[in-house]
Amino acid sequence: MLPKTDWAHLIPHAGTMCLLDGVLAWDAKTIHAISDGHARADNPLRGEHGLHAVHLAEYGAQAMAVHGALLARADGVEKVRPGRLVSLRDVQLHAEYVDQLDGRLDVHAECLYADDSGAQYAFRVEHRGHLLATGRAAVIYAAG
């Protein structure tokens, strides 16, 4: 497992907004990250009624960011590459609120396309083998 301390400096998310806690596995196309932050009272996405499942798209987007950062590091690049989430498509939610779920979330992302200007991924978030959210997300990288 790669703990947050191994890769957090490579992504633009900081403090409590860095929602993922570790990476269990990754390769050239996929990543499997984990998080316990959905149940934390200080989760920055938490609303008056709890953490709505729509915010699981951000967990998927952060898995994308970590995956891209790990790929860049494998190529010798150790700097943050900011991007802008520009599209969410085919998002399906299978729960309403997720903050009461005990145990970790499993966040999976698969790169569908990537080049120097952006990337598109499919993501899914599960809890104990039960599907909570799926979708696709696209990011455009800031000009560097």
Secondary structure, 3 states (H helix, E strand, C coil): CEEHHHHHHHCCCCHHHCCCCEEEEECCCEEEEEECHHHCCCCCCCECCECEHHHHHHHHHHHHHHHHHHHHHHCCCCCCCCEEEEEEEEEEECCCECCCCCCCEEEEEEEEEEECCEEEEEEEEEECCEEEEEEEEEEEECCC
